[in-house]
Amino acid sequence: MTGSATVPRTAEELRAAILERYDTFSKRLQQIARFVLDHPDDLALETLAVVAERSGVQPSAIVRFAKALGYSGAMPMQRLLRDGLLANHTALGYGERVRQFNAALDHQAGGGDGGDLLAEFVERDTLALENLGQTMTKADLMRAVKLIDQAQTLYIMGFRRAFPVASYLAYSFQQVGKRTIFVDGVGGLTSQQMGAVGESDLLIAVSYHPYAEETVHAVEAAAGAGAKVLTITDSLVSPMAKMAVHVLQVRESEVRGFRSLAASLCLAQTLVISLAFERERASARGVSRPRRRKA
C-alpha cells in the first residue's frame, strides 16, 4: 500500500485496512496485525520497544508492518491510535490497567487465601466488564440481535472453556421462544447435529484462543451450507471471525493464569434480553414473526 491517499487516517480505517489485508501478510506481519487489533491501546500508549516485547517481535518488524500500510514508520500509526483514545476521553487503556493490577499482585506474598482471590477476581472482572461497555457499540449489539431474530433456527455451539456461554445462550433463547439447537457434540455427533443447517439459519459460535477445532470445522460447514455465522470470540482475526457475517469481540480477564467468562456471560445475557424486548415490541406493533420450517 503506497501513496498518501491510501493511508488509513482514523483508527477505524486502520482496523478495516488490517482486516482486508490480513491474509496477504506474512506470518510475522500477521502476528503484529493481531496484536494491533487486539491491543490498540498498547500500541497507542507504549514505546516501540515495549510494544515489540509484548507482541513477541522485533521493533523493525513493527516498522515494516506500518510501512506495509502506507505509513512512513511506526510513530504515525501509533499517533493515530493515541489521538483516537484521547478523542474518546480514554486516559488509560484496558491493557495498561490490567498490567497495573498484575504488578500489584506480583508484590503480594504467597498465593492468597479465599478472600484475597475473590477480591482479585472481582477486580479483574470489573475491568473486563468496564472494557466491554466501552468497546461494544450499540450498533454491534443491534446487528447481532437482528441476525438472531431473523434466523429460522439458531444453532449454538462452544466447546471447552466456551461451553458455559454456549449452553446459557441455548437454554435462554429457547426460554424466549426462539427455535434453537444446541450443538454439544456429545458422542462425537457434531456433524450430525449440524446436518440440517441451511441458508435461513444462524450459527452462533463461541470460541477463544486456542480455538477448538470442532468449532472451526462447524463454522466452515455452516458457511458452506449457506448459513450465516455470528461469532463471539477474542480476536477479529480468529479462524471463526474470518468466516462470520458479524463478530462480537470480548476481552476476558485473567487472574493467576485462570481466565474468566464474566464479560462473555454478560454479553450473552444482553443478547437474550435484547431479543426478548425486540420480540415484545414487534408483537405490540403487530409484526408477524418468521415462520418455522415444517419438520
Contacts in CASP RR format, 6 or more apart in sequence:
PFRMAT RR
TARGET T0000
AUTHOR 0000-0000-0000
METHOD contacts of the structure
MODEL  1
MTGSATVPRTAEELRAAILERYDTFSKRLQQIARFVLDHPDDLALETLAV
VAERSGVQPSAIVRFAKALGYSGAMPMQRLLRDGLLANHTALGYGERVRQ
FNAALDHQAGGGDGGDLLAEFVERDTLALENLGQTMTKADLMRAVKLIDQ
AQTLYIMGFRRAFPVASYLAYSFQQVGKRTIFVDGVGGLTSQQMGAVGES
DLLIAVSYHPYAEETVHAVEAAAGAGAKVLTITDSLVSPMAKMAVHVLQV
RESEVRGFRSLAASLCLAQTLVISLAFERERASARGVSRPRRRKA
1 7 0 8 1.000
1 17 0 8 1.000
1 21 0 8 1.000
1 68 0 8 1.000
1 69 0 8 1.000
1 70 0 8 1.000
2 70 0 8 1.000
3 70 0 8 1.000
6 70 0 8 1.000
7 69 0 8 1.000
7 70 0 8 1.000
7 71 0 8 1.000
8 14 0 8 1.000
8 16 0 8 1.000
8 17 0 8 1.000
8 69 0 8 1.000
8 80 0 8 1.000
9 80 0 8 1.000
10 80 0 8 1.000
10 84 0 8 1.000
11 40 0 8 1.000
11 80 0 8 1.000
11 81 0 8 1.000
11 84 0 8 1.000
14 36 0 8 1.000
14 69 0 8 1.000
14 77 0 8 1.000
14 80 0 8 1.000
14 81 0 8 1.000
15 37 0 8 1.000
15 40 0 8 1.000
15 236 0 8 1.000
17 69 0 8 1.000
18 33 0 8 1.000
18 36 0 8 1.000
18 37 0 8 1.000
18 69 0 8 1.000
19 37 0 8 1.000
19 236 0 8 1.000
19 237 0 8 1.000
21 68 0 8 1.000
21 69 0 8 1.000
22 30 0 8 1.000
22 33 0 8 1.000
22 237 0 8 1.000
22 242 0 8 1.000
23 242 0 8 1.000
25 33 0 8 1.000
25 65 0 8 1.000
25 68 0 8 1.000
28 57 0 8 1.000
28 61 0 8 1.000
29 61 0 8 1.000
29 64 0 8 1.000
29 65 0 8 1.000
29 68 0 8 1.000
30 237 0 8 1.000
31 55 0 8 1.000
31 56 0 8 1.000
31 57 0 8 1.000
32 55 0 8 1.000
32 57 0 8 1.000
32 61 0 8 1.000
32 62 0 8 1.000
32 65 0 8 1.000
33 65 0 8 1.000
33 237 0 8 1.000
34 235 0 8 1.000
34 237 0 8 1.000
35 42 0 8 1.000
35 43 0 8 1.000
35 51 0 8 1.000
35 54 0 8 1.000
35 55 0 8 1.000
36 43 0 8 1.000
36 65 0 8 1.000
37 235 0 8 1.000
37 236 0 8 1.000
37 237 0 8 1.000
38 234 0 8 1.000
38 235 0 8 1.000
38 236 0 8 1.000
38 251 0 8 1.000
39 54 0 8 1.000
39 55 0 8 1.000
39 95 0 8 1.000
40 81 0 8 1.000
41 81 0 8 1.000
41 85 0 8 1.000
41 90 0 8 1.000
41 93 0 8 1.000
41 94 0 8 1.000
41 95 0 8 1.000
41 96 0 8 1.000
42 50 0 8 1.000
42 51 0 8 1.000
42 54 0 8 1.000
42 95 0 8 1.000
42 96 0 8 1.000
43 51 0 8 1.000
43 77 0 8 1.000
43 78 0 8 1.000
43 81 0 8 1.000
44 78 0 8 1.000
44 81 0 8 1.000
44 82 0 8 1.000
44 84 0 8 1.000
44 85 0 8 1.000
45 82 0 8 1.000
45 85 0 8 1.000
45 92 0 8 1.000
45 93 0 8 1.000
45 96 0 8 1.000
46 54 0 8 1.000
48 59 0 8 1.000
48 62 0 8 1.000
48 63 0 8 1.000
48 74 0 8 1.000
48 75 0 8 1.000
48 78 0 8 1.000
49 59 0 8 1.000
51 59 0 8 1.000
51 62 0 8 1.000
52 58 0 8 1.000
52 59 0 8 1.000
52 61 0 8 1.000
52 62 0 8 1.000
55 62 0 8 1.000
59 74 0 8 1.000
62 74 0 8 1.000
63 73 0 8 1.000
63 74 0 8 1.000
65 74 0 8 1.000
66 72 0 8 1.000
66 73 0 8 1.000
66 74 0 8 1.000
66 76 0 8 1.000
66 77 0 8 1.000
67 73 0 8 1.000
69 77 0 8 1.000
71 77 0 8 1.000
85 93 0 8 1.000
88 134 0 8 1.000
90 134 0 8 1.000
94 127 0 8 1.000
94 130 0 8 1.000
94 131 0 8 1.000
94 134 0 8 1.000
94 251 0 8 1.000
97 127 0 8 1.000
98 124 0 8 1.000
98 127 0 8 1.000
98 253 0 8 1.000
101 123 0 8 1.000
101 124 0 8 1.000
101 127 0 8 1.000
105 120 0 8 1.000
105 255 0 8 1.000
105 256 0 8 1.000
108 116 0 8 1.000
111 117 0 8 1.000
111 256 0 8 1.000
117 255 0 8 1.000
117 256 0 8 1.000
120 255 0 8 1.000
120 256 0 8 1.000
121 253 0 8 1.000
121 255 0 8 1.000
121 260 0 8 1.000
124 253 0 8 1.000
124 254 0 8 1.000
124 255 0 8 1.000
124 260 0 8 1.000
125 253 0 8 1.000
125 260 0 8 1.000
125 262 0 8 1.000
125 263 0 8 1.000
127 253 0 8 1.000
128 251 0 8 1.000
128 252 0 8 1.000
128 253 0 8 1.000
128 260 0 8 1.000
128 262 0 8 1.000
128 263 0 8 1.000
129 262 0 8 1.000
129 263 0 8 1.000
129 266 0 8 1.000
131 251 0 8 1.000
131 263 0 8 1.000
132 250 0 8 1.000
132 251 0 8 1.000
132 263 0 8 1.000
132 266 0 8 1.000
132 267 0 8 1.000
135 249 0 8 1.000
135 251 0 8 1.000
136 248 0 8 1.000
136 267 0 8 1.000
140 246 0 8 1.000
140 248 0 8 1.000
141 248 0 8 1.000
141 270 0 8 1.000
141 271 0 8 1.000
141 274 0 8 1.000
142 274 0 8 1.000
143 246 0 8 1.000
144 230 0 8 1.000
144 246 0 8 1.000
144 248 0 8 1.000
144 271 0 8 1.000
145 271 0 8 1.000
145 274 0 8 1.000
145 275 0 8 1.000
145 278 0 8 1.000
147 202 0 8 1.000
147 228 0 8 1.000
147 230 0 8 1.000
147 245 0 8 1.000
147 246 0 8 1.000
148 154 0 8 1.000
148 173 0 8 1.000
148 178 0 8 1.000
148 202 0 8 1.000
148 204 0 8 1.000
148 230 0 8 1.000
148 271 0 8 1.000
148 275 0 8 1.000
149 275 0 8 1.000
149 278 0 8 1.000
149 279 0 8 1.000
150 202 0 8 1.000
150 290 0 8 1.000
151 200 0 8 1.000
151 201 0 8 1.000
151 202 0 8 1.000
151 228 0 8 1.000
151 290 0 8 1.000
152 179 0 8 1.000
152 200 0 8 1.000
152 201 0 8 1.000
152 290 0 8 1.000
152 292 0 8 1.000
152 293 0 8 1.000
153 179 0 8 1.000
153 180 0 8 1.000
153 181 0 8 1.000
153 196 0 8 1.000
153 197 0 8 1.000
153 200 0 8 1.000
153 201 0 8 1.000
153 202 0 8 1.000
153 292 0 8 1.000
153 293 0 8 1.000
154 170 0 8 1.000
154 173 0 8 1.000
154 178 0 8 1.000
154 179 0 8 1.000
154 180 0 8 1.000
154 181 0 8 1.000
154 201 0 8 1.000
154 202 0 8 1.000
154 203 0 8 1.000
154 204 0 8 1.000
155 180 0 8 1.000
155 181 0 8 1.000
155 183 0 8 1.000
155 193 0 8 1.000
155 194 0 8 1.000
155 197 0 8 1.000
155 201 0 8 1.000
155 202 0 8 1.000
155 203 0 8 1.000
155 204 0 8 1.000
155 222 0 8 1.000
155 227 0 8 1.000
156 166 0 8 1.000
156 169 0 8 1.000
156 170 0 8 1.000
156 173 0 8 1.000
156 180 0 8 1.000
156 181 0 8 1.000
156 182 0 8 1.000
156 183 0 8 1.000
156 203 0 8 1.000
156 204 0 8 1.000
156 206 0 8 1.000
157 166 0 8 1.000
157 182 0 8 1.000
157 183 0 8 1.000
157 184 0 8 1.000
157 185 0 8 1.000
157 190 0 8 1.000
157 203 0 8 1.000
157 204 0 8 1.000
157 205 0 8 1.000
157 206 0 8 1.000
157 214 0 8 1.000
157 215 0 8 1.000
157 218 0 8 1.000
158 165 0 8 1.000
158 166 0 8 1.000
158 183 0 8 1.000
158 205 0 8 1.000
158 206 0 8 1.000
158 207 0 8 1.000
158 212 0 8 1.000
158 215 0 8 1.000
159 166 0 8 1.000
159 185 0 8 1.000
159 207 0 8 1.000
159 212 0 8 1.000
159 214 0 8 1.000
159 215 0 8 1.000
160 212 0 8 1.000
161 208 0 8 1.000
161 259 0 8 1.000
161 261 0 8 1.000
162 206 0 8 1.000
162 207 0 8 1.000
162 208 0 8 1.000
162 212 0 8 1.000
162 215 0 8 1.000
162 232 0 8 1.000
162 264 0 8 1.000
163 184 0 8 1.000
164 261 0 8 1.000
164 265 0 8 1.000
165 206 0 8 1.000
165 232 0 8 1.000
165 261 0 8 1.000
165 264 0 8 1.000
165 265 0 8 1.000
165 268 0 8 1.000
166 182 0 8 1.000
166 204 0 8 1.000
166 206 0 8 1.000
167 182 0 8 1.000
167 184 0 8 1.000
168 265 0 8 1.000
168 268 0 8 1.000
168 269 0 8 1.000
169 204 0 8 1.000
169 206 0 8 1.000
169 268 0 8 1.000
169 271 0 8 1.000
169 272 0 8 1.000
170 180 0 8 1.000
170 181 0 8 1.000
170 182 0 8 1.000
171 182 0 8 1.000
172 268 0 8 1.000
172 269 0 8 1.000
172 272 0 8 1.000
173 180 0 8 1.000
173 272 0 8 1.000
173 275 0 8 1.000
174 180 0 8 1.000
175 272 0 8 1.000
176 272 0 8 1.000
176 275 0 8 1.000
176 276 0 8 1.000
176 279 0 8 1.000
178 275 0 8 1.000
179 292 0 8 1.000
181 193 0 8 1.000
183 190 0 8 1.000
183 193 0 8 1.000
183 194 0 8 1.000
183 218 0 8 1.000
184 193 0 8 1.000
185 193 0 8 1.000
185 214 0 8 1.000
190 214 0 8 1.000
190 217 0 8 1.000
190 218 0 8 1.000
191 218 0 8 1.000
191 221 0 8 1.000
194 203 0 8 1.000
194 218 0 8 1.000
194 221 0 8 1.000
194 222 0 8 1.000
197 203 0 8 1.000
197 221 0 8 1.000
197 222 0 8 1.000
197 225 0 8 1.000
197 227 0 8 1.000
198 222 0 8 1.000
198 225 0 8 1.000
198 226 0 8 1.000
198 227 0 8 1.000
199 225 0 8 1.000
199 226 0 8 1.000
199 227 0 8 1.000
200 227 0 8 1.000
200 290 0 8 1.000
200 293 0 8 1.000
201 222 0 8 1.000
201 227 0 8 1.000
201 228 0 8 1.000
202 227 0 8 1.000
202 228 0 8 1.000
202 229 0 8 1.000
202 230 0 8 1.000
203 218 0 8 1.000
203 219 0 8 1.000
203 222 0 8 1.000
203 227 0 8 1.000
203 228 0 8 1.000
203 229 0 8 1.000
203 230 0 8 1.000
204 230 0 8 1.000
204 231 0 8 1.000
204 232 0 8 1.000
205 215 0 8 1.000
205 218 0 8 1.000
205 219 0 8 1.000
205 222 0 8 1.000
205 229 0 8 1.000
205 230 0 8 1.000
205 231 0 8 1.000
205 232 0 8 1.000
205 233 0 8 1.000
205 240 0 8 1.000
205 244 0 8 1.000
206 215 0 8 1.000
206 231 0 8 1.000
206 232 0 8 1.000
206 233 0 8 1.000
206 264 0 8 1.000
207 215 0 8 1.000
207 216 0 8 1.000
207 231 0 8 1.000
207 232 0 8 1.000
207 233 0 8 1.000
207 238 0 8 1.000
207 240 0 8 1.000
208 233 0 8 1.000
208 234 0 8 1.000
208 252 0 8 1.000
208 259 0 8 1.000
209 234 0 8 1.000
209 235 0 8 1.000
209 238 0 8 1.000
211 233 0 8 1.000
211 238 0 8 1.000
211 239 0 8 1.000
211 240 0 8 1.000
215 240 0 8 1.000
216 239 0 8 1.000
216 240 0 8 1.000
219 229 0 8 1.000
219 231 0 8 1.000
219 239 0 8 1.000
219 240 0 8 1.000
219 243 0 8 1.000
219 244 0 8 1.000
220 243 0 8 1.000
222 229 0 8 1.000
223 229 0 8 1.000
223 243 0 8 1.000
228 245 0 8 1.000
229 240 0 8 1.000
229 243 0 8 1.000
229 244 0 8 1.000
229 245 0 8 1.000
230 244 0 8 1.000
230 245 0 8 1.000
230 246 0 8 1.000
230 247 0 8 1.000
230 248 0 8 1.000
231 238 0 8 1.000
231 240 0 8 1.000
231 241 0 8 1.000
231 244 0 8 1.000
231 246 0 8 1.000
231 247 0 8 1.000
231 248 0 8 1.000
232 248 0 8 1.000
232 250 0 8 1.000
232 264 0 8 1.000
232 267 0 8 1.000
232 268 0 8 1.000
233 240 0 8 1.000
233 241 0 8 1.000
233 247 0 8 1.000
233 248 0 8 1.000
233 249 0 8 1.000
233 250 0 8 1.000
234 249 0 8 1.000
234 250 0 8 1.000
234 251 0 8 1.000
234 252 0 8 1.000
235 241 0 8 1.000
235 249 0 8 1.000
236 247 0 8 1.000
236 249 0 8 1.000
240 247 0 8 1.000
241 247 0 8 1.000
248 267 0 8 1.000
250 263 0 8 1.000
250 264 0 8 1.000
250 267 0 8 1.000
251 263 0 8 1.000
252 259 0 8 1.000
252 260 0 8 1.000
252 261 0 8 1.000
252 262 0 8 1.000
252 263 0 8 1.000
252 264 0 8 1.000
253 259 0 8 1.000
253 260 0 8 1.000
253 262 0 8 1.000
253 263 0 8 1.000
254 260 0 8 1.000
279 289 0 8 1.000
282 289 0 8 1.000
END
